[in-house]
Amino acid sequence: MISRLLRQAVVLGLSAVILKAIFPFGQVLFKLGNSEFGAPLYMVVLYIFIFLIATEVVIYLLKALVRALKNDVLISNHDFAADNDTSPSSATGDCNKIVLSRNQFDEAAILLVKTMSAVTAGLLNEARRHLVNLRKIIGNDAIIDILMLKIYKGEKNFDKMEQLSQKLMENEDIQLVGMKAALEAQLEKKEFTEALKTVNQAFEVRQDLYWVIGSAFLLRAKNNDWLGALEVLDAGIEKKLMPTQKSSRLRAVALYELAKQSKADKDKTKFFKFITQALQEDNKLISAALDLAEFYVKYDKQTRKAEKVLSAIWTENPCYETAKAYLALFPKDTKAEKIQRMEKLALSNVKCPSLNNLILAELYTDAKKFAKAKTECRLFLLKNPATEKISALLTELGKKAQKSHKKADNIFTSLKQKFTTADNENTDFAKDFQWVCANCGHTAEIWQPICPECGEIGRAYWHLYVDKDSSTAEEI
């Protein structure tokens, strides 16, 4: 309506301007009874425009009134008598349609909201009562089964949940709802084989849903089908269902696991292809970098390439194992040369400075540079509590001080009180470093592709006591 009025305004406005320019003194005479009235010609055009606006507004209001009246009649294509409000369905219409009066529709909507609210609040008996009343109004509609699924889930009755989901899967319109419910029930029951079949079926039906892609990737990965998991992930990436950072992390893990499988099969070509692709996807994947460096040394005798790989991963994501692997590349180095290499390596590690202190303390102690070793231990303890390695180093340094008849300082005195056994097994001291799941906090001695606690993939990060925490890990 507005666009039509604007067009009329433009036309009539131009007409008024033209008329005023051509007939500046032109008038139109109106005769009403015995009286005559005159008006400029261009003003007559403006009066016509105002009349048209008023007419359009009146018509618009009448149409709005008619629509409001229509919304207040029965929601049906049949005529019902005023006292026939309880008929649940049409006798002659489509059996899949529910014919409700306005009052029934409002009551059903209220019961639907109450049922869902009760399920959310955990009031499952109340939810069942509302559902019974809702069934009386709308009959055995599919929404009843969907709400029952939520109630079964709240009751943790996963057997009935799975049975009902099979019924929903037979309905093409809500097939995916049934598949998702069946998948949730099977995962809760730890029936991973059945869950994999369900999610593979869902993947064949739809490849543009996040839960389908995520569940299919996880279950195929748990089944050690990393090639299949990669296929699913690539479909999700093509549909842009995942953030770039997360998709790169998952691809890196899948490619690295494929590289390990190729290594077990002694297929060097595939191993090199997959592991280099993994590091291209995620240049912070420590385990992949360590394996690639080992490959260069063992098969290609390429120490320089291995050094380059380890230097890059040390800069991006420093860890104790990387430094040790780097120093092991030069077996002919003297103790002094190893210290020089580590001091140079430490300059490129600004993300985890306490790690530099720990490794240098070990090297200085081994080289019998006890004063420097003690300094590195002190620097470590400024940011961290005493760990197993640091306590062992300080104990050794304390023994050296006693042999040389030097007075032990406060560090050794405070540490001595923490030992519980005569042979100093350090059972009360924290682990120096571990792999920690950024999602649930599960700790492990080695890197694992899938967290055994929460099932997250590729979320384990290398952790040096308090120098690095989960806030630095990927949060998606």
HUGI-V933579 format. One record per residue. SS is DSSP state (H for helix, E for strand, C for the rest). D_LAST is the distance of its C-alpha to the last C-alpha in whole Angstrom. Layout:
<<SS D_LAST> <SS D_LAST>>
This chain:
<<C 48> <H 47> <H 47> <H 51> <H 52> <H 51> <H 53> <H 56> <H 55> <H 55> <H 58> <H 60> <H 60> <H 61> <H 64> <H 65> <H 64> <H 67> <H 69> <H 70> <H 70> <H 73> <C 74> <C 74> <C 77> <C 76> <E 76> <E 76> <E 79> <E 78> <E 81> <E 81> <C 84> <C 87> <E 84> <E 82> <E 79> <E 78> <E 74> <E 73> <H 72> <H 68> <H 68> <H 69> <H 66> <H 63> <H 65> <H 64> <H 60> <H 60> <H 62> <H 59> <H 56> <H 58> <H 58> <H 55> <H 53> <H 56> <H 55> <H 51> <H 52> <H 54> <H 51> <H 48> <H 51> <H 52> <H 48> <H 48> <H 51> <H 49> <C 46> <C 48> <C 50> <C 49> <E 46> <C 48> <C 50> <C 53> <C 56> <C 56> <C 58> <C 57> <C 58> <C 56> <C 52> <C 51> <C 51> <C 48> <C 48> <C 50> <C 53> <C 54> <C 50> <C 47> <C 46> <C 43> <C 43> <C 43> <C 46> <E 45> <C 47> <H 46> <H 46> <H 45> <H 42> <H 41> <H 42> <H 39> <H 36> <H 37> <H 37> <H 34> <H 32> <H 34> <H 33> <H 29> <H 29> <H 31> <H 28> <H 26> <H 28> <C 29> <C 32> <H 33> <H 37> <H 37> <H 34> <H 37> <H 40> <H 38> <H 37> <H 41> <H 42> <H 40> <H 41> <H 45> <H 44> <H 42> <C 43> <C 41> <C 38> <H 35> <H 33> <H 35> <H 33> <H 30> <H 30> <H 32> <H 29> <H 27> <H 30> <H 30> <H 26> <H 27> <H 30> <C 28> <C 31> <H 29> <H 32> <H 33> <H 30> <H 30> <H 34> <H 33> <H 30> <H 33> <H 35> <H 32> <H 31> <C 35> <C 35> <H 33> <H 32> <H 30> <H 29> <H 25> <H 25> <H 28> <H 25> <H 22> <H 24> <H 26> <H 23> <H 22> <H 25> <H 25> <H 22> <H 23> <C 27> <C 25> <C 27> <H 25> <H 27> <H 28> <H 24> <H 24> <H 27> <H 26> <H 23> <H 25> <H 27> <H 24> <H 23> <H 27> <H 27> <C 24> <C 21> <C 20> <C 18> <H 14> <H 15> <H 18> <H 16> <H 13> <H 16> <H 18> <H 16> <H 16> <H 19> <H 21> <H 19> <H 20> <C 23> <C 23> <C 24> <H 21> <H 23> <H 23> <H 19> <H 19> <H 21> <H 19> <H 16> <H 18> <H 19> <H 16> <H 15> <H 19> <C 18> <C 15> <C 13> <C 10> <C 8> <H 10> <H 8> <H 7> <H 10> <H 12> <H 10> <H 12> <H 15> <H 15> <H 15> <H 18> <H 20> <H 20> <H 21> <H 24> <H 25> <H 26> <H 28> <H 30> <H 31> <H 32> <C 34> <C 35> <C 34> <H 34> <H 33> <H 30> <H 29> <H 29> <H 28> <H 24> <H 24> <H 24> <H 22> <H 19> <H 20> <H 20> <H 16> <C 15> <C 17> <C 16> <C 17> <H 20> <H 21> <H 22> <H 23> <H 25> <H 27> <H 27> <H 29> <H 31> <H 32> <H 33> <H 36> <H 37> <H 37> <H 38> <C 39> <C 37> <H 36> <H 36> <H 33> <H 31> <H 32> <H 30> <H 27> <H 27> <H 27> <H 24> <H 22> <H 24> <H 23> <H 19> <H 19> <C 22> <C 23> <H 26> <H 26> <H 26> <H 29> <H 31> <H 31> <H 32> <H 35> <H 36> <C 36> <C 39> <C 41> <C 44> <C 43> <C 45> <H 43> <H 44> <H 42> <H 39> <H 39> <H 39> <H 37> <H 34> <H 35> <H 35> <H 31> <H 30> <H 31> <C 28> <C 26> <C 25> <C 21> <C 23> <H 26> <H 27> <H 27> <H 30> <H 32> <H 31> <H 32> <H 35> <H 36> <H 37> <H 38> <H 41> <H 42> <H 43> <C 45> <C 46> <C 45> <H 45> <H 45> <H 42> <H 40> <H 41> <H 39> <H 36> <H 36> <H 37> <H 34> <H 31> <H 33> <H 32> <H 28> <C 28> <C 30> <C 32> <E 31> <H 33> <H 33> <H 34> <H 37> <H 38> <H 39> <H 40> <H 42> <H 44> <H 44> <H 46> <H 48> <H 49> <H 50> <H 52> <H 54> <C 55> <C 56> <C 53> <C 52> <C 49> <C 47> <H 44> <H 41> <H 43> <H 45> <H 42> <H 40> <H 43> <C 43> <C 40> <C 41> <C 42> <C 44> <C 47> <C 46> <C 42> <C 40> <C 37> <C 36> <C 35> <C 33> <E 29> <C 27> <C 27> <E 24> <E 21> <E 18> <E 16> <E 13> <C 10> <C 9> <C 13> <C 15> <C 17> <E 19> <E 21> <C 24> <C 22> <C 19> <C 18> <C 16> <E 16> <C 15> <C 19> <C 18> <C 15> <C 14> <C 11> <E 11> <C 11> <C 10> <E 13> <E 14> <E 18> <E 19> <E 22> <C 23> <C 22> <C 22> <C 18> <C 16> <H 12> <H 11> <H 12> <C 9> <C 6> <C 4> <C 0>>
